[in-house]
Amino acid sequence: MNKIFLLCVLGVVATIVAVTIFKIPLNTIFFFGILLACPLMHFFMMSGRHDHQAKDKKV
């Protein structure tokens, strides 16, 4: 759980740095954040899934 918290904090820090130092508009950051949210959520939701039926079947 600490790794996820660290990634969230780093994401906030990266956003602040991008807006203040690199002058990237906030709406651009939100757009790409939403664009990346879908595959990231899919990856993390499916990473805990285990296929127990495949282990029981013998081919």
HUWOSUL-V318303 format. One record per residue. N is the residue number from 1. SS is DSSP state (A for helix, B for strand, O for the rest). PSI is psi in whole degrees, -180 to 180 (* if undefined). D_FIRST is the distance of its C-alpha to the first C-alpha in Angstrom with 1 decimal. Layout:
N,SS,PSI,D_FIRST
N,SS,PSI,D_FIRST
This chain:
1,O,-27,0.0
2,A,-30,3.8
3,A,-40,5.4
4,A,-42,5.4
5,A,-43,6.5
6,A,-41,8.8
7,A,-38,10.2
8,A,-42,11.0
9,A,-42,12.7
10,A,-34,14.5
11,A,-41,15.6
12,A,-43,17.2
13,A,-42,18.8
14,A,-37,20.1
15,A,-45,21.6
16,A,-43,23.3
17,A,-42,24.7
18,A,-38,25.9
19,A,-43,27.7
20,A,-46,29.2
21,O,-48,30.1
22,O,-4,30.7
23,O,38,32.0
24,O,130,30.3
25,O,144,30.9
26,A,-34,28.1
27,A,-29,29.2
28,A,-40,28.9
29,A,-41,25.2
30,A,-39,24.6
31,A,-50,26.6
32,A,-28,24.7
33,A,-44,21.3
34,A,-38,22.6
35,A,-37,24.1
36,A,-17,20.8
37,A,-40,18.8
38,A,-54,20.6
39,A,-32,20.0
40,A,-42,16.4
41,A,-40,15.8
42,A,-43,18.1
43,A,-48,16.3
44,A,-30,12.8
45,A,-34,14.7
46,A,-12,16.9
47,A,-25,14.5
48,O,-2,13.7
49,O,132,17.5
50,O,141,19.7
51,O,94,23.4
52,A,-24,24.7
53,A,-31,28.3
54,A,-30,28.8
55,A,-32,28.4
56,A,-30,30.9
57,O,135,33.5
58,O,126,35.8
59,O,*,37.7
